Amino acid sequence: MGLKKFAAPTALMFGNFVTGLAVMSPAGMLADLAKSLGVSVYQAGLLITFGAIVLCIGSPLMTWLTSTIDRRRLLAGSMLGVAISHAAAFVAPDYTSLMVLRLVMLAIIVVFTPVAAGTAAMIVPEDQRPSTIVYVFLGWSLALALGMPLVTYVAAHVGWREMLGGIGALALLASVLVAVVLPKGLVGAPVELRTWIVLGRNRLVLLLLLITTLQVAGQFCTFPYLGPLLLQMTRATPETIALAFGIFGVFGFFGNIFAMRAVGWIGPFWTSVIFLSLLLLGSVVWVIGAGITALPVLLAASVLWGLGFAAMNSMQQTRLIGAAPVFASAAVALNTSMLYVGQAVGSGLGGQFFAHDQLQANGYAGIAFIVLAIGVLFLTRPRSSVVGA
């Protein structure tokens, strides 16, 4: 890939980094938000749960409404809206104001990830699509690897407002980069009612969407409450909690790098089997660690989760685009929507367990969801014996 062609996927990847930070940042500072705003950890967690509902509804809706807009303008405008929203959140006076501003921000940012995936598929040759899409989704891995530990540390030692201001500044930079390097005149296939009907009749697409919902629900039974859980079970310090997020993210980054290689060797299906199995193993290790309140075991679970989480999401995007290449943006929008359904279900259930001091139940619920996801995954196995989708 030449330097000029490399610049556009990199701008999209950086935009996904900012998107990941904006979406997940409350998980890295739940305790600080709760203390500063005078609410419970469960109420602070609703910033994630209610946000996921907005993202779930907004992803297909916004993709439909914006399908004929130039990709460069749409993506740059989305990042600019995120920057403005975070600037307003910096001075939010109370919990209610912050909730409203976050929901507005998420309604704006919801379009970025699906449109970025569809745009990446448009700007490279067909044989480079899988690896380019995985590269673009490295942004989410970097948000976990670098962003979440930074969110936890800055929120604890400087302040959550300053952290939100920093995310806003990064969003402004992403807006400029996308506007400068993305080619002009990129417009995807118009998303019409027929698009959703066609996708709804595609068995593979429906099964892939179900896998996304189940595996994300399994992860979000625990992930948003990782800090409070570690604090309550092991009296972990902010630095230890940041370390846990860092381990999760760093291994997520390496998992995604490996997925970029593996998908070319064994195909998206078997690559998905590997990484979904790692998610299951991570959940089992977490339950064991929670049962004996052993911090090293809980941190080992973060290693396994990280290896599987980001790579699995990238594989889902890749397989969906392969299942419906003409409707790539719409298919990825539905996947993004189901991802946030999983977040809402998982974080809502996990919050209830945490509120009732059933700390080990988070892990058991995660195991149940991921086992179901593995069962559905094997229903999508390619019929051909040749390695493939």
C-alpha positions as CSV (number, residue, x, y, z in Angstrom):
1,M,0.0,0.0,0.0
2,G,1.5,3.3,-1.1
3,L,2.0,6.2,1.4
4,K,-1.0,8.1,0.0
5,K,-3.3,5.0,0.2
6,F,-2.0,4.2,3.6
7,A,-2.9,7.6,4.9
8,A,-6.7,7.2,4.5
9,P,-7.0,3.9,6.4
10,T,-4.7,5.3,9.1
11,A,-7.0,8.3,9.5
12,L,-10.0,6.0,9.7
13,M,-8.1,3.9,12.3
14,F,-7.4,7.0,14.4
15,G,-11.0,7.9,14.2
16,N,-11.9,4.5,15.5
17,F,-9.4,5.0,18.3
18,V,-11.2,8.2,19.3
19,T,-14.6,6.5,18.9
20,G,-13.4,3.6,21.2
21,L,-12.2,6.1,23.8
22,A,-15.5,8.1,23.7
23,V,-17.7,5.1,24.0
24,M,-15.7,3.2,26.6
25,S,-14.2,6.0,28.8
26,P,-16.9,5.8,31.6
27,A,-15.8,2.2,32.2
28,G,-12.3,3.4,33.1
29,M,-13.5,6.0,35.6
30,L,-16.8,4.7,37.1
31,A,-15.7,5.1,40.7
32,D,-14.4,8.6,40.1
33,L,-17.6,9.7,38.3
34,A,-19.8,8.2,41.0
35,K,-17.8,10.0,43.8
36,S,-17.7,13.3,42.0
37,L,-21.3,13.4,40.9
38,G,-22.7,12.0,44.1
39,V,-24.3,8.9,42.6
40,S,-23.8,5.1,43.0
41,V,-21.4,3.0,40.9
42,Y,-24.6,1.4,39.4
43,Q,-26.0,4.8,38.4
44,A,-22.7,5.8,36.9
45,G,-22.7,2.5,34.9
46,L,-26.0,3.7,33.4
47,L,-24.0,6.1,31.3
48,I,-22.8,3.0,29.5
49,T,-26.1,1.1,29.5
50,F,-28.3,4.0,28.3
51,G,-25.6,5.0,25.9
52,A,-25.6,1.5,24.4
53,I,-29.3,1.8,23.8
54,V,-28.8,5.1,21.8
55,L,-26.0,3.5,19.8
56,C,-28.1,0.4,19.1
57,I,-31.0,2.4,17.7
58,G,-28.8,5.1,16.1
59,S,-26.4,2.9,14.1
60,P,-28.8,1.6,11.5
61,L,-30.9,4.7,11.6
62,M,-28.1,7.1,11.0
63,T,-26.5,4.9,8.4
64,W,-29.8,4.9,6.5
65,L,-30.2,8.7,6.8
66,T,-26.7,9.5,5.8
67,S,-26.0,6.9,3.1
68,T,-25.9,9.4,0.2
69,I,-23.6,11.9,2.0
70,D,-20.0,12.2,0.9
71,R,-18.0,9.9,3.2
72,R,-15.3,12.4,3.9
73,R,-17.7,15.1,5.0
74,L,-19.8,12.7,7.1
75,L,-16.8,11.2,8.9
76,A,-15.1,14.5,9.5
77,G,-18.4,16.1,10.7
78,S,-19.0,13.2,13.1
79,M,-15.6,13.7,14.8
80,L,-16.2,17.5,14.9
81,G,-19.5,16.8,16.7
82,V,-17.8,14.6,19.2
83,A,-15.2,17.3,19.9
84,I,-17.9,19.9,20.6
85,S,-19.9,17.5,22.8
86,H,-16.9,16.7,24.9
87,A,-16.1,20.4,25.3
88,A,-19.6,20.8,26.7
89,A,-19.3,17.8,28.9
90,F,-16.1,19.3,30.4
91,V,-18.3,21.9,32.2
92,A,-21.3,19.7,32.9
93,P,-22.6,20.7,36.3
94,D,-24.3,17.4,37.4
95,Y,-25.1,13.8,36.6
96,T,-28.2,14.6,34.6
97,S,-26.4,17.1,32.4
98,L,-23.5,14.7,31.8
99,M,-26.0,11.9,30.8
100,V,-27.8,14.1,28.3
101,L,-24.5,15.4,26.8
102,R,-23.2,11.8,26.5
103,L,-26.3,10.6,24.8
104,V,-26.1,13.5,22.3
105,M,-22.5,12.7,21.7
106,L,-23.2,9.0,21.1
107,A,-26.0,9.9,18.6
108,I,-23.4,11.8,16.7
109,I,-20.5,9.3,16.9
110,V,-22.7,6.3,16.1
111,V,-22.2,6.7,12.4
112,F,-18.4,6.6,12.4
113,T,-17.5,2.9,12.9
114,P,-19.9,1.4,10.3
115,V,-19.2,4.1,7.7
116,A,-15.4,3.8,8.3
117,A,-15.6,0.1,7.7
118,G,-17.6,0.6,4.5
119,T,-15.3,3.3,3.4
120,A,-12.2,1.2,4.0
121,A,-13.8,-1.5,1.7
122,M,-14.2,1.1,-1.0
123,I,-10.7,2.5,-1.1
124,V,-8.7,-0.7,-1.5
125,P,-8.7,-3.6,-3.9
126,E,-11.0,-6.6,-3.0
127,D,-8.1,-8.8,-2.0
128,Q,-6.9,-6.3,0.5
129,R,-10.3,-5.7,2.2
130,P,-10.0,-8.2,5.1
131,S,-6.6,-7.0,6.2
132,T,-7.5,-3.3,5.7
133,I,-10.7,-3.6,7.7
134,V,-8.8,-5.3,10.5
135,Y,-6.2,-2.5,10.4
136,V,-8.9,0.2,10.6
137,F,-10.3,-1.6,13.7
138,L,-6.9,-1.5,15.3
139,G,-8.1,1.8,16.5
140,W,-10.4,0.1,19.0
141,S,-7.6,-2.1,20.1
142,L,-5.4,0.9,20.7
143,A,-8.2,2.6,22.6
144,L,-8.1,-0.4,24.9
145,A,-4.3,-0.7,25.0
146,L,-3.4,2.9,25.4
147,G,-6.5,4.8,26.1
148,M,-8.3,3.0,28.9
149,P,-5.2,2.8,31.2
150,L,-4.7,6.5,30.5
151,V,-8.4,7.2,31.2
152,T,-8.2,5.4,34.6
153,Y,-4.9,7.1,35.6
154,V,-5.9,10.7,34.6
155,A,-9.4,10.4,36.1
156,A,-7.9,9.3,39.4
157,H,-5.0,11.7,39.6
158,V,-6.1,14.7,37.5
159,G,-9.9,14.5,37.0
160,W,-12.5,13.0,34.8
161,R,-13.4,16.4,33.3
162,E,-9.8,16.9,32.1
163,M,-10.0,13.4,30.6
164,L,-13.1,14.2,28.7
165,G,-11.5,17.5,27.5
166,G,-8.5,15.4,26.2
167,I,-10.8,13.1,24.2
168,G,-12.5,16.1,22.7
169,A,-9.1,17.5,21.5
170,L,-8.3,14.1,19.9
171,A,-11.7,14.1,18.2
172,L,-10.9,17.5,16.7
173,L,-7.6,16.2,15.4
174,A,-9.3,13.1,13.9
175,S,-11.8,15.4,12.1
176,V,-8.9,17.4,10.5
177,L,-7.0,14.2,9.5
178,V,-10.1,12.6,7.9
179,A,-10.9,15.9,6.0
180,V,-7.4,16.2,4.7
181,V,-6.5,12.6,3.6
182,L,-9.8,10.9,2.7
183,P,-10.5,11.0,-1.1
184,K,-13.3,13.2,-2.3
185,G,-16.5,11.9,-3.8
186,L,-16.8,8.6,-1.9
187,V,-20.5,7.7,-1.6
188,G,-21.7,4.2,-0.7
189,A,-24.7,2.4,-2.2
190,P,-27.9,4.2,-1.0
191,V,-29.5,2.4,2.0
192,E,-33.2,1.9,1.3
193,L,-35.9,-0.2,2.8
194,R,-35.0,-2.9,0.4
195,T,-31.5,-3.0,1.8
196,W,-32.8,-4.0,5.3
197,I,-35.1,-6.6,3.7
198,V,-32.3,-8.2,1.7
199,L,-30.1,-8.3,4.8
200,G,-32.9,-9.7,6.9
201,R,-33.3,-12.6,4.5
202,N,-29.6,-13.4,4.6
203,R,-29.2,-16.3,7.1
204,L,-25.5,-15.8,7.4
205,V,-25.9,-12.2,8.2
206,L,-28.5,-12.9,10.9
207,L,-26.4,-15.5,12.6
208,L,-23.3,-13.3,12.6
209,L,-25.4,-10.5,14.2
210,L,-26.5,-12.9,16.9
211,I,-22.9,-13.9,17.5
212,T,-22.0,-10.3,18.0
213,T,-24.8,-9.7,20.5
214,L,-24.0,-12.8,22.6
215,Q,-20.2,-12.4,22.7
216,V,-20.4,-8.7,23.6
217,A,-23.0,-9.3,26.2
218,G,-20.7,-11.9,27.7
219,Q,-17.8,-9.4,27.9
220,F,-19.9,-6.5,29.2
221,C,-21.2,-8.4,32.1
222,T,-17.8,-7.7,33.6
223,F,-15.8,-5.2,31.5
224,P,-17.6,-1.9,32.5
225,Y,-17.3,-2.9,36.2
226,L,-13.7,-4.1,36.0
227,G,-12.4,-1.3,38.2
228,P,-15.0,-1.4,40.9
229,L,-14.9,-5.3,40.9
230,L,-11.1,-5.3,41.4
231,L,-11.4,-2.6,44.1
232,Q,-14.0,-4.6,46.0
233,M,-12.5,-8.0,45.6
234,T,-8.8,-7.2,46.0
235,R,-8.6,-3.6,47.2
236,A,-6.8,-2.7,44.0
237,T,-5.3,0.7,43.6
238,P,-6.0,3.0,40.6
239,E,-2.6,2.1,39.2
240,T,-3.5,-1.7,39.5
241,I,-6.8,-1.0,37.8
242,A,-5.0,0.9,35.0
243,L,-2.7,-2.0,34.7
244,A,-5.6,-4.4,34.2
245,F,-7.1,-2.2,31.5
246,G,-3.6,-1.9,30.0
247,I,-3.1,-5.7,29.9
248,F,-6.5,-6.1,28.3
249,G,-5.7,-3.5,25.7
250,V,-2.1,-4.4,24.9
251,F,-3.1,-8.1,24.3
252,G,-6.1,-6.9,22.4
253,F,-3.7,-5.0,20.1
254,F,-1.5,-8.1,19.6
255,G,-4.6,-10.2,19.1
256,N,-5.7,-8.0,16.3
257,I,-2.3,-8.1,14.7
258,F,-2.3,-11.8,14.8
259,A,-5.9,-11.8,13.4
260,M,-4.6,-9.8,10.4
261,R,-2.1,-12.6,9.7
262,A,-4.3,-15.5,10.6
263,V,-7.3,-14.5,8.4
264,G,-5.1,-14.9,5.4
265,W,-3.9,-18.3,6.4
266,I,-7.0,-20.1,7.8
267,G,-9.8,-17.7,6.8
268,P,-12.2,-15.6,8.9
269,F,-14.3,-18.6,10.3
270,W,-11.5,-20.5,11.9
271,T,-9.8,-17.3,13.1
272,S,-13.1,-16.5,14.8
273,V,-13.2,-19.9,16.4
274,I,-9.7,-19.3,17.9
275,F,-10.5,-15.8,19.3
276,L,-14.0,-16.7,20.6
277,S,-12.5,-19.7,22.4
278,L,-10.0,-17.3,24.0
279,L,-12.9,-15.1,25.3
280,L,-14.5,-18.2,26.9
281,L,-11.2,-19.2,28.5
282,G,-10.7,-15.7,29.8
283,S,-14.2,-15.8,31.4
284,V,-13.5,-19.1,33.0
285,V,-10.2,-17.8,34.4
286,W,-12.0,-14.7,35.7
287,V,-14.5,-16.9,37.6
288,I,-11.7,-18.9,39.2
289,G,-9.8,-15.7,40.2
290,A,-13.0,-14.1,41.6
291,G,-13.7,-17.3,43.6
292,I,-10.3,-17.2,45.3
293,T,-9.9,-13.3,45.1
294,A,-6.5,-13.7,43.5
295,L,-5.3,-10.6,41.7
296,P,-2.7,-12.4,39.5
297,V,-5.4,-14.8,38.2
298,L,-7.8,-11.9,37.5
299,L,-5.0,-10.2,35.6
300,A,-4.4,-13.4,33.6
301,A,-8.1,-13.3,32.6
302,S,-7.4,-9.8,31.2
303,V,-4.7,-11.3,29.0
304,L,-7.1,-13.9,27.5
305,W,-10.0,-11.4,27.1
306,G,-7.8,-8.9,25.4
307,L,-6.5,-11.4,22.9
308,G,-10.0,-12.4,21.9
309,F,-12.1,-9.2,22.3
310,A,-10.8,-6.8,19.6
311,A,-9.9,-9.5,17.1
312,M,-13.3,-11.1,17.4
313,N,-15.0,-7.8,16.6
314,S,-12.8,-7.3,13.6
315,M,-13.6,-10.8,12.3
316,Q,-17.3,-10.1,12.7
317,Q,-17.0,-7.0,10.5
318,T,-14.9,-8.9,7.9
319,R,-17.3,-11.8,7.7
320,L,-20.4,-9.5,7.4
321,I,-18.8,-7.5,4.6
322,G,-18.0,-10.8,2.9
323,A,-21.6,-12.0,3.4
324,A,-23.1,-8.8,1.9
325,P,-20.4,-6.8,0.1
326,V,-22.9,-4.6,-1.9
327,F,-24.5,-3.5,1.4
328,A,-21.3,-3.3,3.5
329,S,-22.1,-0.1,5.4
330,A,-25.6,-1.2,6.2
331,A,-24.4,-4.7,7.3
332,V,-21.7,-3.2,9.5
333,A,-24.2,-0.7,10.9
334,L,-26.5,-3.6,12.0
335,N,-23.5,-5.3,13.5
336,T,-22.6,-2.1,15.4
337,S,-26.2,-1.9,16.5
338,M,-26.1,-5.5,17.8
339,L,-22.8,-4.8,19.4
340,Y,-24.5,-2.1,21.5
341,V,-27.5,-4.4,22.2
342,G,-24.9,-6.7,23.7
343,Q,-23.3,-3.9,25.7
344,A,-26.7,-2.8,27.0
345,V,-27.7,-6.3,28.0
346,G,-24.3,-7.2,29.5
347,S,-23.7,-4.0,31.4
348,G,-27.3,-3.9,32.7
349,L,-27.1,-7.4,34.0
350,G,-23.6,-6.9,35.3
351,G,-24.7,-3.8,37.1
352,Q,-27.5,-5.6,38.8
353,F,-25.1,-8.3,40.0
354,F,-22.7,-5.7,41.3
355,A,-25.4,-3.7,43.0
356,H,-26.5,-6.9,44.9
357,D,-22.9,-7.8,45.8
358,Q,-23.0,-11.0,43.6
359,L,-19.5,-10.4,42.2
360,Q,-18.7,-13.8,40.9
361,A,-22.0,-14.0,39.0
362,N,-20.7,-11.5,36.5
363,G,-18.2,-14.1,35.3
364,Y,-20.7,-16.9,35.2
365,A,-23.1,-14.9,33.1
366,G,-20.3,-14.1,30.7
367,I,-19.5,-17.8,30.3
368,A,-23.1,-18.6,29.5
369,F,-23.3,-15.9,26.8
370,I,-20.0,-16.9,25.2
371,V,-20.9,-20.6,25.1
372,L,-24.1,-19.7,23.3
373,A,-22.0,-17.5,20.9
374,I,-19.7,-20.5,20.1
375,G,-22.7,-22.7,19.4
376,V,-24.1,-20.1,16.9
377,L,-20.6,-19.6,15.4
378,F,-20.5,-23.3,14.3
379,L,-23.9,-22.8,12.5
380,T,-22.0,-20.3,10.2
381,R,-19.2,-22.8,9.3
382,P,-18.6,-22.7,5.5
383,R,-20.0,-25.7,3.7
384,S,-17.0,-25.9,1.5
385,S,-14.0,-27.8,2.9
386,V,-11.9,-25.0,1.6
387,V,-10.8,-22.4,4.1
388,G,-13.0,-19.4,3.7
389,A,-15.6,-17.1,5.3
